Amino acid sequence: MPRNNTRRTGSTPKEAATKAAPAPAASVLDFVTPTELVDLPSRGRFYSEDHPLHNKETVEIRYMTAKDEDILTSQTLLKKGVALERLMQNILVDKSVNPATLLSGDRNAILVGARITGYGPKYKANVGCPSCGDTAESSFDLSDLEAIETSEEEQQRLNVSMTENTTFITTLPLTGVAAEFRLLTGADERVITQNVQKKRNKNVLDGSLSTQFSRAVLALNDETDRATIQKFMLMMPARDARHLRSAFQAVTPNVDLAQDFECSACGYEQQMEVPLTADFFWPDR
C-alpha cells in the first residue's frame, strides 16, 4: 500500500520530489575571467578628445588565459612582430581601444600588468654583466615598477611647451630651429622596429635614434615636408640631437623599467631595464 506522503510531509508527491531534487552542478565554463585596472602613466592627458582613453587614468584588462599563451607562441605572429599587439587586443576589456594608438608608456604599463596577471610579479632573466661579461640569472620584481611622471621643471629648463593639439615645441640650441614633436604610439614603435630590423639585415647602421626623431617630429620652423624633416634628422648637430632627446624624455610618461643589478661574479652594480619582449611572458623557458 502506497504511503500517504501528503499527510506525512504536508505536500503532494510531485512537490516532494521537486523539493528533494539536487541543484544542478555548475558548469566549469561558468568561470568568469577576472579583470584588473592598470594605472596609465599618461593619465589620459595626451589623447585627443575622441580617443576612448581621453582623460582616463586607468584601463581595464582581463587576466591572461591559455589562448593568450597561444598568441605569444605563434611563429607566424612572432615573425610579423605583432604577437604583443594581438595580445593587447585580446586582454583590453574596452574593444574600442586600438593598441596601435596607445602611447608607448601606457602600452608598457599594460604589458607589465598582463605579465603579472599571468605569471606573478617575479621575473627571472639571464643578464650579462657589462663589466666582466659573466652571465647569470637576475630576478626582477615587477610590482616595484613605478610610473615616471613628466617633469615640468625639466620642461622649463629645456624650454619645452605644449600646444593646444597636445604636441610639443622646443628650440634647438645650436641651429635655433623650432621643432614641433608628438609622443610616440604603438604604430610608431612597430614602424621603427621594422626599419631598424631591415637595416640590420643589410648590415647597415640601424639609425634607430634618427628614425625615432623622424616619426615624432611634425614640423621644423613650420616646415612640414617629411623628406625635409628626415634629411634634417640625419644632418642635425649632436648637440641639438641631445637636446631633442632630453625634451622627449621630459614630456614622455612611462613606466620606470630600471631596477638594481649586482653581478655575483665581480660585484659590479648598475641599473638594468626589464625588456618587454615576447620572452617576457615565458618565465620558465
C-alpha positions in Angstrom: 0.0 0.0 0.0 1.4 3.4 -1.0 2.4 5.8 1.7 0.4 8.9 2.2 3.2 11.5 1.6 0.7 14.3 1.7 -0.3 13.5 5.3 3.3 12.8 6.4 5.1 15.8 4.7 2.2 18.2 4.1 3.0 18.2 0.3 1.9 16.3 -2.7 4.3 13.5 -4.1 5.1 15.9 -7.1 6.0 18.7 -4.7 8.1 16.5 -2.5 10.1 15.2 -5.5 10.7 18.8 -6.6 12.0 19.8 -3.2 14.3 16.8 -2.9 15.9 17.3 -6.4 19.5 18.5 -6.0 20.6 21.7 -7.6 22.2 21.3 -11.0 26.0 21.3 -10.8 27.7 24.5 -12.1 29.5 24.1 -15.4 33.2 24.6 -15.5 32.6 27.0 -18.3 30.7 29.3 -15.9 34.1 30.6 -14.7 34.4 34.3 -15.3 37.9 35.5 -16.1 38.8 38.2 -13.5 39.9 41.7 -14.6 42.4 44.2 -13.4 42.7 48.0 -13.5 46.1 49.3 -14.8 47.2 52.8 -14.0 48.1 54.7 -17.1 51.4 56.7 -16.8 49.8 59.4 -19.1 46.6 59.6 -17.0 44.9 60.1 -20.4 46.2 63.6 -20.7 47.8 63.4 -24.1 45.0 61.7 -26.0 42.6 63.6 -28.3 39.1 64.2 -27.2 37.7 61.5 -29.5 40.1 58.8 -28.1 38.4 56.3 -25.6 41.2 56.9 -23.1 41.0 60.7 -23.1 41.5 61.9 -19.5 41.2 58.3 -18.3 43.7 57.4 -15.5 43.2 53.6 -15.7 42.3 51.0 -18.3 40.7 47.6 -17.5 42.4 44.4 -18.7 41.4 40.8 -18.2 43.7 38.2 -16.8 45.8 36.2 -19.4 44.4 32.9 -20.5 45.8 29.8 -22.3 44.5 31.3 -25.5 46.7 34.3 -24.9 49.7 32.0 -24.5 49.0 30.5 -27.9 49.3 34.0 -29.4 52.7 34.5 -27.8 54.0 31.2 -29.2 52.6 31.7 -32.7 55.6 31.7 -35.0 53.6 33.5 -37.7 52.7 36.4 -35.3 56.2 36.5 -33.8 57.9 36.7 -37.3 55.5 39.5 -38.2 56.2 41.3 -34.9 52.6 41.5 -34.0 52.3 39.0 -31.1 52.3 41.6 -28.4 49.9 43.7 -30.4 47.4 40.8 -30.7 47.8 40.1 -27.0 46.8 43.6 -26.1 43.8 43.4 -28.4 42.6 40.3 -26.6 43.1 41.5 -23.0 41.7 45.0 -23.3 38.2 44.9 -22.0 37.1 48.1 -23.9 37.3 46.9 -27.5 37.1 50.5 -28.8 40.7 51.0 -27.7 43.1 50.3 -30.5 46.5 49.2 -29.1 48.3 50.9 -32.1 47.0 54.3 -30.9 48.2 53.8 -27.3 51.2 55.9 -26.1 54.4 53.9 -25.6 54.4 54.4 -21.9 50.8 53.2 -21.5 51.5 50.2 -23.6 54.4 49.3 -21.3 52.2 49.6 -18.3 49.6 47.3 -19.9 52.2 44.7 -20.8 53.6 44.7 -17.3 50.1 44.4 -15.8 49.3 41.4 -18.2 52.6 39.7 -17.2 51.7 40.0 -13.5 48.2 38.5 -14.0 49.6 35.6 -16.0 52.7 34.6 -14.0 53.0 36.8 -11.0 55.3 39.8 -10.2 58.6 37.9 -10.0 60.6 37.8 -13.3 63.9 36.0 -13.7 66.1 36.6 -16.7 69.7 35.8 -17.7 71.6 39.1 -17.7 75.1 39.7 -19.0 77.4 41.8 -16.7 78.6 44.9 -18.6 81.8 44.8 -16.6 83.1 41.2 -16.6 80.8 39.6 -19.2 79.6 36.9 -16.9 76.0 35.8 -17.5 73.8 35.0 -14.5 70.2 34.8 -13.6 68.8 38.0 -12.2 65.4 38.5 -10.5 63.2 41.5 -11.1 60.1 42.4 -9.0 57.6 43.9 -11.4 55.3 45.0 -8.6 58.0 47.6 -7.7 57.8 49.3 -11.1 56.5 52.9 -10.8 55.3 55.4 -13.3 57.7 58.1 -14.5 56.0 61.4 -14.1 56.6 64.2 -16.7 58.9 66.8 -15.3 57.6 70.4 -15.5 60.9 71.7 -14.1 62.8 69.8 -16.8 60.4 71.1 -19.5 61.1 74.7 -18.3 64.8 74.1 -18.3 64.7 72.8 -21.9 62.2 75.4 -23.0 59.5 72.9 -24.0 55.9 73.9 -24.2 52.7 72.0 -25.1 50.4 73.2 -27.9 46.6 73.0 -28.0 46.9 69.9 -30.1 48.9 68.1 -27.3 52.1 68.3 -29.4 55.3 69.9 -28.0 57.6 72.6 -29.3 61.2 73.3 -28.3 64.0 75.4 -29.8 67.2 73.5 -30.7 70.2 75.3 -29.1 72.7 75.2 -31.9 70.7 75.7 -35.1 67.9 77.7 -33.4 65.3 75.6 -35.2 61.8 75.4 -33.6 61.0 71.7 -33.5 57.4 70.5 -33.0 57.0 66.9 -32.0 54.5 64.5 -30.6 54.6 61.5 -28.3 55.2 58.1 -29.9 52.4 55.4 -30.2 52.4 51.7 -30.7 52.1 52.2 -34.5 55.3 54.3 -34.4 57.1 51.7 -32.4 56.2 49.0 -35.0 57.5 51.1 -37.9 60.7 52.0 -36.1 61.4 48.3 -35.2 60.7 47.2 -38.7 63.0 49.8 -40.2 65.8 49.0 -37.8 65.5 45.3 -38.5 65.6 45.9 -42.3 68.8 47.9 -41.9 70.4 45.3 -39.6 69.6 42.5 -42.2 71.5 44.6 -44.8 74.4 45.2 -42.3 73.6 48.9 -42.4 73.8 51.2 -39.3 70.4 50.9 -37.8 69.8 54.6 -37.2 67.1 54.0 -34.6 67.5 57.4 -33.0 67.2 59.3 -36.2 64.2 57.1 -37.2 62.5 57.9 -33.9 63.1 61.6 -34.4 61.7 61.4 -38.0 58.5 59.7 -36.7 58.0 62.1 -33.8 58.9 65.5 -35.3 56.0 67.1 -37.1 57.5 70.4 -38.2 60.8 72.4 -38.2 60.2 76.2 -38.3 56.7 75.4 -39.7 58.2 73.2 -42.4 56.2 70.0 -42.6 57.6 68.3 -45.6 58.5 64.8 -44.5 61.6 64.4 -46.8 63.0 67.7 -45.4 62.4 66.6 -41.8 64.0 63.2 -42.4 67.1 64.8 -44.0 67.4 67.3 -41.2 67.3 64.5 -38.6 70.3 62.8 -40.3 72.3 66.1 -40.5 71.3 67.5 -37.1 74.2 68.5 -34.9 74.8 66.2 -32.0 74.2 69.0 -29.5 70.7 69.5 -31.0 70.0 65.8 -31.1 70.9 65.5 -27.4 68.6 68.4 -26.6 65.7 66.9 -28.6 66.2 63.5 -26.9 66.1 65.2 -23.5 62.9 67.1 -24.5 61.3 63.8 -25.5 62.2 62.2 -22.1 60.9 65.3 -20.2 57.4 65.1 -21.6 57.0 61.3 -22.1 55.0 59.5 -19.4 56.3 55.9 -19.0 56.9 53.0 -16.6 60.3 53.0 -14.9 61.6 49.7 -16.1 65.1 50.0 -14.4 65.9 48.0 -11.4 69.2 47.4 -9.4 71.5 44.8 -10.8 74.6 43.4 -8.9 76.9 40.9 -10.6 77.5 37.8 -8.4 80.9 37.3 -10.1 82.6 40.7 -9.8 80.2 42.7 -7.7 79.5 45.3 -10.4 76.3 47.3 -9.8 74.2 49.3 -12.1 70.5 49.9 -13.2 69.1 47.3 -15.7 66.0 47.7 -17.7 63.4 44.9 -18.0 63.0 44.1 -21.7 59.3 43.9 -22.8 59.6 41.2 -25.5 57.5 38.1 -26.1 60.0 36.2 -23.9 59.0 38.4 -21.1 55.8 36.3 -20.8 57.6 33.0 -20.6 59.4 32.8 -17.3 60.4 29.1 -17.4 61.7 28.6 -20.9 
